[in-house]
Amino acid sequence: MSLRDNKQGEKNPLVSFFRSREGALAIFVMVFFVILLSTSNLKTDMYSFLKDLSYMIVGGLALMMVIMMGEIDISSGTVLGLIGFFTGNMLKLGMPVPAAILVAMLVGMLNSAIIGFITVRFRVPSMVVSLAMVKLHIGIFPLLPNAG
């Protein structure tokens, strides 16, 4: 009996997977990862990468929850900009870091609560509401002091 066939004469699912296009992609990713490990200082590089993109990872995790509920939020990028603006200004004013983090969380939660309220109460698709919020954020940015 070969590796390709099991006892009933059916094909091995592992062999079938690696012959599919997804399997080819998995092989490519594994080879790429091995090359990456052998040519870089992974610990330092990953620390720098995660430090620089930590806010995007947190925003992505929040957006993942929205997508898992079957909805979509287009305004995530402008919300991150708005949160960053408020957090930066609070830190410039001398607010302690934990309080600035709390303000950042409240700004994000308020934005999401507005989108959720309009979506549920008025039965407007979340994509339309979040697109409107993008336009609102873009309109608000020039009005904010020192917003650039």
RARA-V615643 format. One record per pair of residues at least 12 apart in sequence whose C-alpha atoms are under 7 Angstrom apart, sorted by the first residue. I is the first residue (numbers start at 1). J is the second residue. Records with the same first field share a line. If there is no record, write none. Layout:
I: J, J
//
This chain:
71: 126
72: 126, 127
73: 126, 127, 130
74: 127, 130, 131
75: 130, 131, 133, 134
78: 134, 137
79: 108
83: 104, 107, 108
86: 104
87: 100, 101, 103, 104
115: 129, 130
//
